[in-house]
Amino acid sequence: MNAEIIAIGSELLTPFRKDTNSLYLTEKLNVLGVAVKFKTVVGDDRADLVATAQHALFRSDIVLFMGGLGPTEDDLTREAVAEALGLELKRDPEVLRKIEERFASFGRKMTENNAKQADVITGGVVLPNRNGTAPGQWISGKYEGRERIVILLPGPPSELKPLFDEQCFERLRGKLPPAFIATRVLKVAMLGESAVDARVAPIYKRYTDIQTTILAGAGDIQFNLLKQSDSQTEAEARVEELAGLIEDELGDALYSSKGESLEQIVGYYLQMRNATLAVAESCTGGMVGARITSISGSSRYFLGGAIVYSNELKTKFADVPASILAKHGAVSNEVAAAMAEGIREQTGAMIGLAITGIAGPGGGTVEKPVGLVYLAVSGESGTEVVERKFPGDRHRVQMFATQLGLDLVRRKLM
């Protein structure tokens, strides 16, 4: 069976709010062997809501509506879904009583507009909401000759998640035929999307029963593999087989085969080698340190570092000789090497990582353009320096640089 998720609210169509509930629901549905085929965001317009609901009901077995169950004039989910199903809304006195009691428990009197939250679609099952006034609803039956399950959920995550867990998950399990989903996430560092796909597409195209999705970020490529089956063993075996072939093709460019982040993998290697790391960052402004310390337990292998943005602090904290800065400039092979070696000496770390560059949009020259970055990794076996020219805006250049920096440490440890 397949599912569709519809997020309702005009605020979700602005730059200021984003839908995160659908990610949670997708994960839960996948556990039940249900694949989410469509996601839609629709504003608070009744005609648009009805049309969206009708289209979803036509093509999907399970349709989940999130939001629009509040008391205000623009909360129209109940009305729109009832219209799309050709059913009536009826006010449930028991639901209304519980809403009034909830207000009273907080020492407040319920305003009249809250009463609409007690309107229930004919044949619908009320799903109690212990964290809010708007209950959910469950409607099942035939639509256009096919069985459908329709679920109405409140929009706030603090209400939606516990309500779905408590009221919907097991109810759905009981309605669904046995089905299983196996997934794997493979991650590749510092290879281009087209170059990676050219190598791997001939492999995954042979596995037509596995859904393969490729996501590209700054210096990061993800392969998401998903297989549906009526046997968990069969699904996992097929995904494992394809994942193994992809791993063989990409070799050490593939840094994670189970979805771990690059900073997690670097942490694993540092602990395996009983090694410590320190960083000296200029153009990335502490982003590498932030990524490393986002991992719990990173204090076991990360000593710290310095944001050495100015030349003076490159000398003071990373021990870069002023003469090298004067001769070669802050963005140079020589300064990157001196930074990595200096921070390693200053902190006593086994490995020192340094990044210096021009993130832009200003500050570039013909000789040293925006996007030029030097990275250095220093260890007992010596210091390696890498020069790169990264595309994109300031943030993208910084993201590329942090990704490459962590990957250089990973390779050093390998």
Protein Blocks (a to p, Z undefined) as FASTA:
>chain_A
ZZddddedfklmpckbccfklmmmmmmmmmnopacfbdcdddddfklmmmmmmmmmmmpm
bdcdeejiafbfklcklmmmmmmnopacdddfklmmmmmmmmmmnopacdfklmmmmpcc
ehiacdddfkbmbdcdddeddeehiacddddddfblklmmmmmmmmmmmmmmmmpccddd
dddddddehiafklmmmmmmmmmmmmmmbccdddddehiacdddddddfbfklmmmmmmm
mmmmmmmmnmmmlmbfnhpafklmmmmmmmmnopacddddfklnommmmmmmmpghklmm
pnbdcddfbfklmmmmnopafklmmmnopbdfklmmmmmmmmmmmnopabdcdddddebj
nhiafklcghiacdddddfkbccddddddeddfklmmmmmmmmmmmmmmmmmZZ
